[in-house]
Amino acid sequence: MALTGVLFDIEEGAITFVALDGYRMALNKLEIPNQEKIQAIVPARACTEIVRLLDESLDTITLELTENYIKIDLDKTTFVSKLINGDFFQYKGLV
């Protein structure tokens, strides 16, 4: 069971980000135009790098998830990271 990293819990019409560091949990939910249901655990270090690349001038961010990798296109920059394998902490019963 993964107790660190950020879960991208994508459901129809929304994406929920759940971050764990072994002791604390943070949760954020955004409405998005989406029809798929996907879950992926992204390493915390990769999320830190993605935040550094984000800029208010970005018009579009494209997120692509495969079985083992996440790819994010930010205008002229493409970021790729390996995903964490395994099951994520069951947060829905706590929140």
C-alpha positions in Angstrom: 0.0 0.0 0.0 1.3 3.4 -1.0 1.5 5.9 1.9 3.4 8.6 0.1 2.8 10.4 -3.2 -0.2 12.1 -4.8 -3.2 10.2 -6.0 -4.8 11.5 -9.2 -8.4 10.2 -8.8 -10.1 11.0 -12.0 -13.9 10.5 -12.2 -16.5 11.7 -14.6 -16.5 15.5 -14.4 -13.9 15.9 -11.7 -10.3 15.2 -10.6 -9.4 14.7 -6.9 -5.8 15.1 -5.8 -5.0 13.3 -2.5 -1.4 13.8 -1.1 0.2 11.7 1.6 3.6 12.1 3.2 3.3 9.2 5.7 1.8 11.5 8.5 -0.5 14.0 6.9 -3.1 14.1 4.1 -4.2 16.9 1.8 -7.1 16.8 -0.6 -8.2 19.1 -3.5 -10.9 18.6 -6.0 -11.3 20.3 -9.4 -14.1 20.1 -12.0 -12.9 19.1 -15.4 -14.5 18.0 -18.7 -13.8 14.2 -18.5 -15.7 11.0 -19.2 -13.1 8.4 -18.0 -12.4 6.9 -14.6 -8.6 6.6 -13.8 -6.4 6.4 -10.7 -2.7 7.0 -10.7 -0.2 7.6 -7.9 2.4 10.2 -8.8 5.6 10.6 -6.8 5.7 13.7 -4.6 9.0 14.7 -6.1 7.5 14.7 -9.6 4.6 16.9 -8.3 7.1 19.4 -6.9 8.8 19.7 -10.3 5.4 20.1 -12.0 4.5 23.0 -9.7 7.8 24.7 -10.5 7.0 24.5 -14.2 3.4 25.9 -13.8 2.9 29.5 -14.9 -0.1 31.8 -14.8 0.4 32.5 -18.5 -0.3 28.9 -19.5 -3.5 28.6 -21.5 -3.8 24.8 -21.6 -2.3 21.9 -19.6 -2.5 18.5 -21.2 -2.4 15.5 -18.9 -1.8 12.0 -20.3 -1.7 8.9 -18.1 -0.6 5.4 -19.2 -0.2 2.3 -17.1 3.3 3.2 -15.9 3.9 6.9 -16.7 2.4 10.4 -16.5 3.0 12.9 -19.2 2.2 16.6 -18.9 2.4 19.1 -21.7 2.9 22.8 -20.7 3.1 24.8 -23.9 6.8 24.3 -24.8 7.7 21.9 -22.0 6.9 18.2 -21.7 7.2 16.5 -18.3 7.3 12.7 -18.0 7.5 10.7 -14.7 7.1 7.1 -13.7 4.1 6.3 -11.6 4.1 4.5 -8.2 2.7 1.0 -8.5 0.3 -0.4 -5.8 -2.8 0.5 -4.0 -3.3 4.0 -2.4 -4.6 4.6 1.1 -8.5 4.5 1.1 -9.2 8.1 1.8 -12.9 8.2 0.9 -14.0 6.7 4.2 -12.1 9.4 6.2 -13.2 12.5 4.4 
